[in-house]
């Protein structure tokens, strides 16, 4: 009986480890994305090439974040909403619409902050 219980506990711990690792990835990607998006909210003049570079990086992080949130439905929904706004930011940046890109970055931030809270 004790041997069975011991093996059950070992297997349970091993099964839970990927979820903890994914939560760490979510934290890493969400803090990086939050920092990037927050940097766009200041009064600094960002040129069209800068907006495209920022949008490309934000898009890559948002995709990684979405992929890492498969362990939890709530986190997945937050990541989906953040990714949608980041994609709109990317579209605006490619078109040269700095105001639109900045607005969508601001719209994505609350979702990303909730993911930071969820993963910490």
TORPA-4810 file (N, C-alpha, C, O; in nm, 3 decimals):
<nodes>
NODE_1_0.082_-0.119_0.000_0.000_0.000_0.000_0.086_0.125_0.000_0.063_0.216_-0.080_X
NODE_2_0.186_0.132_0.089_0.274_0.249_0.097_0.355_0.265_-0.032_0.379_0.377_-0.078_X
NODE_3_0.395_0.153_-0.089_0.474_0.159_-0.212_0.389_0.216_-0.326_0.437_0.294_-0.407_X
NODE_4_0.264_0.177_-0.331_0.172_0.228_-0.433_0.149_0.378_-0.414_0.148_0.454_-0.510_X
NODE_5_0.130_0.418_-0.291_0.108_0.559_-0.261_0.232_0.642_-0.297_0.220_0.752_-0.351_X
NODE_6_0.348_0.589_-0.267_0.473_0.658_-0.298_0.486_0.678_-0.449_0.522_0.787_-0.495_X
NODE_7_0.458_0.573_-0.526_0.467_0.585_-0.672_0.362_0.681_-0.727_0.389_0.754_-0.822_X
NODE_8_0.247_0.681_-0.668_0.143_0.774_-0.711_0.188_0.919_-0.689_0.168_1.004_-0.776_X
NODE_9_0.250_0.946_-0.574_0.299_1.081_-0.545_0.412_1.121_-0.640_0.416_1.235_-0.686_X
NODE_10_0.501_1.030_-0.668_0.611_1.059_-0.760_0.556_1.090_-0.900_0.597_1.187_-0.962_X
NODE_11_0.466_1.010_-0.947_0.408_1.032_-1.080_0.326_1.160_-1.086_0.326_1.230_-1.187_X
NODE_12_0.256_1.191_-0.978_0.180_1.316_-0.973_0.271_1.438_-0.981_0.241_1.535_-1.050_X
NODE_13_0.381_1.431_-0.910_0.478_1.542_-0.914_0.538_1.558_-1.053_0.555_1.670_-1.102_X
NODE_14_0.571_1.447_-1.115_0.628_1.452_-1.250_0.527_1.505_-1.351_0.563_1.577_-1.444_X
NODE_15_0.403_1.472_-1.332_0.299_1.520_-1.424_0.274_1.668_-1.407_0.238_1.736_-1.503_X
NODE_16_0.293_1.721_-1.288_0.268_1.862_-1.261_0.383_1.951_-1.304_0.364_2.072_-1.322_X
NODE_17_0.501_1.897_-1.321_0.618_1.978_-1.354_0.603_2.056_-1.485_0.642_2.172_-1.487_X
NODE_18_0.551_1.999_-1.593_0.536_2.078_-1.715_0.447_2.201_-1.696_0.473_2.304_-1.758_X
NODE_19_0.345_2.191_-1.615_0.257_2.306_-1.591_0.333_2.419_-1.522_0.314_2.536_-1.555_X
NODE_20_0.419_2.385_-1.427_0.499_2.487_-1.360_0.599_2.549_-1.457_0.623_2.670_-1.453_X
NODE_21_0.657_2.467_-1.543_0.753_2.519_-1.641_0.682_2.613_-1.739_0.737_2.716_-1.777_X
NODE_22_0.561_2.578_-1.779_0.486_2.663_-1.870_0.450_2.795_-1.803_0.452_2.900_-1.868_X
NODE_23_0.419_2.791_-1.675_0.385_2.914_-1.604_0.506_3.007_-1.599_0.490_3.129_-1.607_X
NODE_24_0.624_2.952_-1.586_0.746_3.033_-1.588_0.767_3.096_-1.725_0.810_3.211_-1.735_X
NODE_25_0.736_3.021_-1.830_0.747_3.076_-1.965_0.646_3.189_-1.986_0.679_3.292_-2.045_X
NODE_26_0.526_3.169_-1.937_0.422_3.273_-1.947_0.470_3.399_-1.876_0.454_3.509_-1.928_X
NODE_27_0.529_3.383_-1.759_0.579_3.498_-1.685_0.689_3.570_-1.765_0.688_3.692_-1.776_X
NODE_28_0.781_3.493_-1.819_0.891_3.551_-1.896_0.839_3.628_-2.018_0.875_3.744_-2.039_X
NODE_29_0.756_3.563_-2.097_0.706_3.628_-2.219_0.616_3.747_-2.186_0.622_3.849_-2.255_X
NODE_30_0.532_3.734_-2.084_0.440_3.843_-2.053_0.513_3.965_-1.997_0.475_4.078_-2.027_X
NODE_31_0.616_3.945_-1.915_0.690_4.060_-1.864_0.768_4.129_-1.975_0.778_4.252_-1.978_X
NODE_32_0.824_4.051_-2.065_0.896_4.111_-2.178_0.801_4.188_-2.269_0.833_4.298_-2.313_X
NODE_33_0.684_4.131_-2.296_0.587_4.198_-2.381_0.532_4.323_-2.312_0.514_4.426_-2.377_X
NODE_34_0.505_4.315_-2.184_0.454_4.432_-2.110_0.555_4.545_-2.114_0.518_4.661_-2.131_X
NODE_35_0.682_4.514_-2.098_0.786_4.616_-2.103_0.792_4.681_-2.240_0.802_4.804_-2.251_X
NODE_36_0.786_4.600_-2.343_0.790_4.652_-2.479_0.671_4.742_-2.509_0.686_4.850_-2.566_X
NODE_37_0.552_4.697_-2.471_0.431_4.776_-2.497_0.430_4.904_-2.414_0.386_5.009_-2.462_X
NODE_38_0.476_4.897_-2.291_0.478_5.015_-2.204_0.575_5.120_-2.258_0.551_5.240_-2.245_X
NODE_39_0.684_5.076_-2.318_0.781_5.171_-2.374_0.722_5.252_-2.489_0.771_5.361_-2.519_X
NODE_40_0.620_5.201_-2.553_0.558_5.274_-2.665_0.462_5.382_-2.618_0.417_5.462_-2.699_X
NODE_41_0.431_5.386_-2.490_0.328_5.477_-2.440_0.382_5.614_-2.399_0.304_5.701_-2.360_X
NODE_42_0.510_5.634_-2.406_0.568_5.763_-2.368_0.556_5.866_-2.479_0.487_5.844_-2.579_X
NODE_43_0.625_5.977_-2.462_0.623_6.086_-2.560_0.740_6.080_-2.656_0.757_6.172_-2.736_X
NODE_44_0.821_5.978_-2.651_0.936_5.966_-2.740_0.888_5.954_-2.884_0.787_5.891_-2.913_X
NODE_45_0.964_6.015_-2.973_0.932_6.007_-3.115_0.987_5.875_-3.171_1.108_5.852_-3.170_X
NODE_46_0.899_5.792_-3.217_0.938_5.664_-3.276_0.907_5.673_-3.425_0.793_5.698_-3.465_X
NODE_47_1.007_5.651_-3.506_0.990_5.657_-3.651_0.921_5.532_-3.704_0.900_5.435_-3.631_X
NODE_48_0.885_5.536_-3.832_0.816_5.421_-3.894_0.896_5.291_-3.884_0.839_5.185_-3.858_X
NODE_49_1.026_5.298_-3.906_1.109_5.176_-3.897_1.112_5.125_-3.753_1.112_5.004_-3.730_X
NODE_50_1.114_5.216_-3.657_1.111_5.177_-3.516_0.981_5.109_-3.479_0.980_5.008_-3.409_X
NODE_51_0.869_5.164_-3.528_0.739_5.103_-3.500_0.730_4.963_-3.559_0.676_4.872_-3.497_X
NODE_52_0.784_4.946_-3.680_0.781_4.813_-3.743_0.864_4.713_-3.663_0.822_4.599_-3.644_X
NODE_53_0.981_4.756_-3.615_1.066_4.666_-3.537_0.999_4.630_-3.405_1.000_4.514_-3.363_X
NODE_54_0.942_4.729_-3.339_0.873_4.705_-3.212_0.754_4.612_-3.235_0.732_4.519_-3.157_X
NODE_55_0.678_4.638_-3.340_0.559_4.557_-3.368_0.597_4.413_-3.402_0.527_4.320_-3.363_X
NODE_56_0.707_4.395_-3.475_0.751_4.259_-3.507_0.791_4.182_-3.381_0.756_4.066_-3.364_X
NODE_57_0.864_4.249_-3.294_0.905_4.184_-3.168_0.784_4.154_-3.080_0.774_4.046_-3.022_X
NODE_58_0.692_4.251_-3.071_0.571_4.230_-2.990_0.488_4.115_-3.046_0.432_4.036_-2.970_X
NODE_59_0.479_4.107_-3.178_0.402_4.000_-3.241_0.464_3.864_-3.211_0.392_3.768_-3.181_X
NODE_60_0.596_3.855_-3.218_0.663_3.728_-3.187_0.640_3.689_-3.041_0.611_3.573_-3.011_X
NODE_61_0.652_3.785_-2.949_0.629_3.756_-2.808_0.484_3.717_-2.781_0.458_3.627_-2.702_X
NODE_62_0.390_3.785_-2.846_0.249_3.753_-2.825_0.217_3.612_-2.874_0.138_3.542_-2.811_X
NODE_63_0.278_3.570_-2.984_0.257_3.434_-3.034_0.317_3.331_-2.939_0.255_3.227_-2.913_X
NODE_64_0.436_3.359_-2.886_0.498_3.267_-2.789_0.414_3.260_-2.662_0.396_3.153_-2.603_X
NODE_65_0.364_3.374_-2.620_0.281_3.380_-2.501_0.153_3.299_-2.519_0.113_3.224_-2.429_X
NODE_66_0.090_3.312_-2.634_-0.032_3.236_-2.662_-0.002_3.085_-2.661_-0.081_3.007_-2.607_X
NODE_67_0.109_3.046_-2.719_0.144_2.904_-2.722_0.173_2.851_-2.582_0.143_2.735_-2.552_X
NODE_68_0.231_2.934_-2.496_0.268_2.888_-2.362_0.150_2.881_-2.267_0.161_2.822_-2.160_X
NODE_69_0.037_2.941_-2.302_-0.078_2.945_-2.212_-0.175_2.829_-2.231_-0.288_2.836_-2.183_X
NODE_70_-0.135_2.726_-2.300_-0.226_2.614_-2.325_-0.263_2.537_-2.197_-0.353_2.453_-2.200_X
NODE_71_-0.195_2.564_-2.087_-0.219_2.491_-1.963_-0.339_2.541_-1.884_-0.383_2.474_-1.791_X
NODE_72_-0.392_2.659_-1.920_-0.501_2.718_-1.843_-0.593_2.796_-1.935_-0.547_2.878_-2.014_X
NODE_73_-0.722_2.772_-1.925_-0.819_2.836_-2.014_-0.828_2.987_-1.990_-0.843_3.063_-2.086_X
NODE_74_-0.819_3.031_-1.866_-0.825_3.174_-1.836_-0.705_3.246_-1.896_-0.719_3.350_-1.959_X
NODE_75_-0.587_3.189_-1.875_-0.466_3.249_-1.931_-0.470_3.248_-2.083_-0.424_3.342_-2.148_X
NODE_76_-0.526_3.142_-2.139_-0.536_3.132_-2.285_-0.624_3.243_-2.341_-0.592_3.303_-2.444_X
NODE_77_-0.735_3.272_-2.274_-0.823_3.380_-2.318_-0.756_3.516_-2.309_-0.770_3.598_-2.400_X
NODE_78_-0.683_3.540_-2.202_-0.611_3.667_-2.188_-0.504_3.681_-2.296_-0.487_3.788_-2.354_X
NODE_79_-0.433_3.573_-2.322_-0.329_3.576_-2.425_-0.390_3.596_-2.564_-0.331_3.663_-2.648_X
NODE_80_-0.506_3.537_-2.587_-0.573_3.554_-2.716_-0.611_3.701_-2.737_-0.592_3.755_-2.846_X
NODE_81_-0.665_3.764_-2.634_-0.704_3.906_-2.645_-0.582_3.995_-2.664_-0.584_4.088_-2.745_X
NODE_82_-0.476_3.968_-2.589_-0.353_4.046_-2.603_-0.296_4.030_-2.743_-0.252_4.127_-2.805_X
NODE_83_-0.296_3.907_-2.793_-0.241_3.882_-2.926_-0.323_3.951_-3.034_-0.267_3.999_-3.133_X
NODE_84_-0.454_3.958_-3.017_-0.538_4.026_-3.115_-0.502_4.174_-3.124_-0.493_4.230_-3.233_X
NODE_85_-0.481_4.238_-3.009_-0.444_4.380_-3.010_-0.302_4.400_-3.063_-0.276_4.499_-3.132_X
NODE_86_-0.213_4.309_-3.034_-0.077_4.319_-3.086_-0.079_4.303_-3.238_-0.004_4.371_-3.308_X
NODE_87_-0.162_4.215_-3.288_-0.173_4.199_-3.434_-0.226_4.326_-3.498_-0.180_4.367_-3.605_X
NODE_88_-0.324_4.389_-3.433_-0.376_4.517_-3.485_-0.269_4.625_-3.478_-0.258_4.709_-3.567_X
NODE_89_-0.188_4.622_-3.371_-0.076_4.715_-3.359_0.021_4.694_-3.475_0.069_4.791_-3.534_X
NODE_90_0.048_4.569_-3.505_0.140_4.536_-3.615_0.085_4.586_-3.748_0.159_4.645_-3.827_X
NODE_91_-0.043_4.565_-3.773_-0.104_4.614_-3.897_-0.092_4.765_-3.909_-0.059_4.818_-4.015_X
NODE_92_-0.118_4.834_-3.799_-0.110_4.980_-3.800_0.035_5.026_-3.822_0.058_5.122_-3.895_X
NODE_93_0.130_4.959_-3.760_0.271_4.997_-3.775_0.318_4.976_-3.918_0.393_5.059_-3.971_X
NODE_94_0.276_4.868_-3.981_0.315_4.841_-4.119_0.257_4.947_-4.212_0.321_4.984_-4.311_X
NODE_95_0.137_4.996_-4.182_0.073_5.100_-4.263_0.131_5.239_-4.235_0.103_5.334_-4.309_X
NODE_96_0.212_5.252_-4.129_0.268_5.381_-4.093_0.180_5.462_-4.001_0.203_5.582_-3.983_X
NODE_97_0.080_5.401_-3.942_-0.014_5.468_-3.851_0.038_5.457_-3.708_0.003_5.364_-3.635_X
NODE_98_0.122_5.552_-3.669_0.183_5.548_-3.536_0.079_5.564_-3.426_0.088_5.498_-3.322_X
NODE_99_-0.020_5.649_-3.447_-0.124_5.670_-3.344_-0.205_5.543_-3.324_-0.238_5.507_-3.210_X
NODE_100_-0.239_5.475_-3.431_-0.313_5.349_-3.421_-0.232_5.240_-3.353_-0.284_5.163_-3.273_X
NODE_101_-0.102_5.234_-3.387_-0.015_5.134_-3.325_-0.004_5.160_-3.175_-0.009_5.067_-3.095_X
NODE_102_0.012_5.287_-3.139_0.022_5.322_-2.997_-0.107_5.290_-2.922_-0.104_5.242_-2.809_X
NODE_103_-0.220_5.316_-2.987_-0.350_5.289_-2.925_-0.369_5.140_-2.902_-0.415_5.100_-2.795_X
NODE_104_-0.335_5.058_-2.999_-0.351_4.912_-2.983_-0.252_4.855_-2.882_-0.283_4.758_-2.813_X
NODE_105_-0.134_4.915_-2.873_-0.039_4.872_-2.770_-0.098_4.899_-2.632_-0.086_4.817_-2.541_X
NODE_106_-0.162_5.015_-2.617_-0.226_5.048_-2.489_-0.342_4.954_-2.458_-0.365_4.921_-2.342_X
NODE_107_-0.415_4.911_-2.561_-0.527_4.819_-2.540_-0.479_4.679_-2.502_-0.550_4.607_-2.432_X
NODE_108_-0.362_4.641_-2.547_-0.308_4.508_-2.516_-0.252_4.501_-2.374_-0.251_4.395_-2.312_X
NODE_109_-0.204_4.614_-2.323_-0.137_4.615_-2.193_-0.218_4.557_-2.077_-0.162_4.478_-2.001_X
NODE_110_-0.348_4.589_-2.059_-0.420_4.531_-1.946_-0.425_4.378_-1.948_-0.416_4.313_-1.843_X
NODE_111_-0.438_4.320_-2.067_-0.440_4.174_-2.078_-0.305_4.114_-2.042_-0.297_4.011_-1.976_X
NODE_112_-0.199_4.180_-2.086_-0.064_4.132_-2.057_-0.036_4.144_-1.907_0.025_4.055_-1.848_X
NODE_113_-0.079_4.255_-1.846_-0.058_4.271_-1.701_-0.133_4.164_-1.622_-0.083_4.115_-1.521_X
NODE_114_-0.252_4.127_-1.667_-0.326_4.020_-1.599_-0.251_3.886_-1.612_-0.254_3.804_-1.520_X
NODE_115_-0.186_3.865_-1.725_-0.107_3.743_-1.742_0.016_3.742_-1.652_0.056_3.638_-1.600_X
NODE_116_0.076_3.858_-1.634_0.190_3.868_-1.541_0.143_3.832_-1.400_0.209_3.755_-1.330_X
NODE_117_0.028_3.888_-1.360_-0.027_3.857_-1.226_-0.060_3.708_-1.214_-0.032_3.647_-1.111_X
NODE_118_-0.120_3.650_-1.317_-0.159_3.510_-1.313_-0.036_3.420_-1.300_-0.040_3.319_-1.230_X
NODE_119_0.071_3.455_-1.368_0.187_3.366_-1.372_0.287_3.388_-1.259_0.381_3.310_-1.244_X
NODE_120_0.268_3.492_-1.180_0.365_3.517_-1.072_0.319_3.458_-0.940_0.389_3.470_-0.840_X
</nodes>
